[in-house]
Amino acid sequence: MGAHLCSAAGAQVPAEALRFHAAAQGAQVRVDAHGRTARRGASFRDGIVFSQRPVQPGERVALRVLRQEPGWCGGLRVGFTRLDPARVPAPGLPPFVCPDLEAQSPTWAAVLPESCVRAGNVVCFWVNRRGWLFAKVNAGRPLLLRKDVLLGSPLWAVMDVYGTTKAIELLAPPGDECIICFHRAADTRFVPCGHLHFCSACAWRVFEDSAKCPMCRWQIEGVAAVQPQRPGGGS
């Protein structure tokens, strides 16, 4: 029964890699055929793009800044929206995510500091289960951007290729950090379900607070350190 519950929980995690939505795009932005890169043309505005599917709380959206354009003020904006991009006619998108799209729809976005969006930087952003929007640049510490994202309905990632940010590329997010704090290494697993996406501090806090695995809701009987696999060892 426990194995069945774990499998069902795993099936809820989206397997499809994140891409940019193929149709819902700002007037000046162009997305490549694979949905991986978004480039803004003329001007500094009309660069809104969305993810092609909803993003789960705790799931990180990772991107690389490919190109900057000097002469403008401000850069990339990131966040989440309840607005389904499949129902948005591209000509109807406003020029800016902040404040225009926020005023027109349930959208929560933030401006990243210009020092964070230099060409070559890798930016991850996510919303946690409290509705707090975070971003992390390269190997830096998480930045709390805002604390008012409303959960309970599907959320799509929204990005505004604005100002000095000329082009961005979606990446596969890293998976070696705790999915609760996104700061310490995921080096601990729950017993008996075996989920191992947590650092020791967060795992013990979950065990003491509820004793239920956040991934599968299975009862936690213990917490164990993840042992590094020996070379040539089996799974």
Secondary structure, DSSP 8 states (H G I E B T S, - for coil): -HHHHHHHHHHTS--S---EEEEEE-TTEEE-TTS-EEEE-SSS---EEEEEEE--TT--EEEEEEEE-TT-S---EEEEES--GGGS-GGG--S-IIIIIHHHSSEEEEE--GGG--TT-EEEEEE-TTS-EEEEETTS--EEEES----SS--EEEEE--TTEEEEEEE-----B-TTTSSSB--EEEETT----B-HHHHHHHHHHT-B-TTT--B--EEEE-----TT---
